[in-house]
Amino acid sequence: EPMSIAHTFLGGYEWDGTSSDGYTKSLATCTAGTHMSRDDINANQIVQENEKIIYTYDVIWNESEVAWSSRWDVYLNEDHLVPAQVHWYSITNSILVVLFLSLLIISILVRNLRRDIAGYNAMAALADEEKDEDIDESGWKLVHADVFRPPQNMTMMYCVFVGSGLQLGVAGFFSIVLSAMGFLNPARRGSLMIATLILYMLCGVVSGYVSSRLYKSFRGRAWQTCTLLTATTFPGVCFGLFVFFNIILAFKHSVGSVPFLDVLIVAAMW
């Protein structure tokens, strides 16, 4: 609980608030190793202009029977306040909503497709003179050949983005699977970040193969360049932004800045 204490140093030392000696001098109003109580207060702190205030705090450690590896369980299972069936109800509800929306979209597509097919069959039964008058095609026949048509502009970058997206998706999927299986536990600090970086690095093989294979299916010849761009474009942009903001944090002396050695390790992994 907060208490108002007019602290003084032993021997009448006066601290200017900036000298490092103030962090090593002992206080006359506090006893090391003893919890401060209201009965131990000799004088309350007076708050007025040009008054120096020394802030202190003490901590009481209580031994707990909870194991270190199980300290997150109270947050993960909500201390058994919510039954496990509630989670299954939420999962089942989400699955049913997805199925309902999927069936709704499929029914709309099937209805449009049947209408187009019926129109094509009716046109096939017309006489030649009538066909010439109603020769304009409409419906899915206008776009059915565009599915396998390669993009006209920036074909290689399209393949690079497809490979990079697949790399992110596969790395994220395996990270979620490993977390669900218990291999990545919040009790081990940094394990999730390290595992995600390693999985992303390993999935670079998949992204390079998919992007180059897709580029070759578009009859591209420089598939080696496509593979190289896949390995450098998106990771290079992310790494550049990471280094830029890390330099700013380092100049600001922030504890959130990553050490230079760790930056070199990430660069070596890349």
Buried (B, 14 or more C-beta within 10 A) or exposed (E): EEEEBBBBBEEEBEBEEEEEEBEEEEBBBBEEEEEBEEEEBEEEBEEEEEEEEBEEEEEEEEEEEEEEEEEEBEEEEEEEEEEEEEEEEEEEEEEEEEEEEEEEEEEEEEEEEEEBEEBBEEEEEEEEEEEEEEEEEEBEEEEEEEEEEEEEEEBBBBBBBBBBBBBBEBBBEBBEEBBEEEEBEEEEEEBBEEBBBBBBBEBBEBBBBBBBBBBBEBEBEEBEBBBBBBBEBBBEEEBEEBBEEBEEBBEEEEEEBBEEEEBEEBEEEB
